[in-house]
Amino acid sequence: MKKEVLWTHGNVKGIRITLEAGEELGSHSAPGRVFIVCCRGEGVINLPDGEVHLSEGEVIDLKPGVPHSVRASEKLILYLTLFTQG
């Protein structure tokens, strides 16, 4: 897994996460609201209410503190906009 903070402006960050096929990002939560855009590939986000399948162009909006994990079915590139408290 590769995580890159692309930019920061006040309490907002732009982050790119790259997962190779079969790679998993274990359960975690974000301190603020996060918008996740699938830029490339396919994968699954596991949420408390079930699984959400991701493919290119799809967007997910998570509220602060929602536990989730991510698994890449193939090489997966996600772009996150994270709004932190502050």
JOPECOR-V657798 format. One record per residue. RES is the residue in three letters. PHI is phi in degrees with one decimal (none if undefined). Layout:
[[RES;PHI] [RES;PHI]]
This chain:
[[MET;none] [LYS;-124.6] [LYS;-120.2] [GLU;-128.5] [VAL;-83.0] [LEU;-85.8] [TRP;-162.3] [THR;-137.3] [HIS;-142.5] [GLY;61.1] [ASN;-98.8] [VAL;-122.3] [LYS;-127.5] [GLY;-105.7] [ILE;-130.2] [ARG;-110.8] [ILE;-119.7] [THR;-118.1] [LEU;-120.7] [GLU;-80.3] [ALA;-50.9] [GLY;86.7] [GLU;-73.9] [GLU;-134.7] [LEU;-105.3] [GLY;-61.2] [SER;-58.4] [HIS;-159.8] [SER;-140.5] [ALA;-99.1] [PRO;-72.3] [GLY;-141.1] [ARG;-62.2] [VAL;-137.5] [PHE;-105.0] [ILE;-113.3] [VAL;-113.4] [CYS;-82.7] [CYS;-88.6] [ARG;-158.2] [GLY;88.3] [GLU;-140.0] [GLY;-169.5] [VAL;-134.5] [ILE;-106.6] [ASN;-93.9] [LEU;-119.3] [PRO;-56.2] [ASP;-89.2] [GLY;133.6] [GLU;-92.0] [VAL;-122.7] [HIS;-82.3] [LEU;-107.6] [SER;-143.5] [GLU;-48.6] [GLY;93.6] [GLU;-79.9] [VAL;-126.5] [ILE;-124.8] [ASP;-114.7] [LEU;-111.1] [LYS;-76.4] [PRO;-55.5] [GLY;80.3] [VAL;-75.9] [PRO;-69.7] [HIS;-157.5] [SER;-135.5] [VAL;-131.7] [ARG;-129.8] [ALA;-90.7] [SER;-79.1] [GLU;-144.1] [LYS;-50.7] [LEU;-125.8] [ILE;-119.3] [LEU;-114.5] [TYR;-114.6] [LEU;-114.0] [THR;-112.3] [LEU;-109.5] [PHE;-103.1] [THR;-91.0] [GLN;-68.6] [GLY;156.0]]
